[in-house]
Amino acid sequence: QTIRMQAILPIPHEGPMNVSIIDTATNRVMGPPLIIFASYADEKLTELPPNNTDFSVQMPALPAGMCAMPGECTMQWFWFGTSAKQTYESCVDFVMTPPAGAAVPPPALKARSW
C-alpha cells in the first residue's frame, strides 16, 4: 500500500530525515527506512523541493501477525535540524490487516502462572 504524506514546514532546518516503522514494545526500527533524505528542509533554499512537503512511502510486507494489534507499531517521521540542533518527530499508529482471503493466524496465547 502506498501512503501519501504531507508536511507543513514553516521554519525549515536542514538535516537528515527518514520515515520508518517502529515496534512500540522495543522502541526499535523495524527493517530499513521507508524513505530517507540525507538533506531535508534546507533553509538556504529560496523554495523547498516539492518532495520535502508531499511524498509517498510504500508499506513493507511484514510477517503475518506483525503490527496486527492497535498500538504495536507506528510509522515515524523523524527529522534532525543539524544547525538548529533540534529533533522533530511525528508518529501515527496503524494496524496491518491481511489481504482479502488470506488466512489469519490465531492470536498468540501466553501461559499464566498462579
Secondary structure, 3 states (H helix, E strand, C coil): CEEEEECCCCCCCCEEEEEEEEECCCCEECCCCCEEEEEECCCCCCCCCHHHCEEEEECCCCCCCCCCCCCCEEEEEEEEECCCCEEEEEEEEECCCCCCCCCCCCCCCCCCCC
